[in-house]
């Protein structure tokens, strides 16, 4: 791939389910309906109505190399409450 463009670096704020609670409980003692607010920073690899893919690590972008990434995370797009492009300040 020649002249590969570096993806945008973004901060994603998103909601996730809380960790499952093990063991049996009486329904009267059920956990409150809460979610966990998460923050992820990475390169925006792909985004559609269903999912958004971020990679915290990318490489091999210069000199016509085949771009590579690692540590990919897929976040349901509907779970994202805020997506901010991060820009370098000179």
Secondary structure, 3 states (H helix, E strand, C coil): CCCCCCCCEEEEEEEEECCCCCCCCCHHHCCCCCEEEEEEEEEEEEECCCEEEEECEEECCCCCCCCEEECCEEEEHHHEEEEEECCCCC
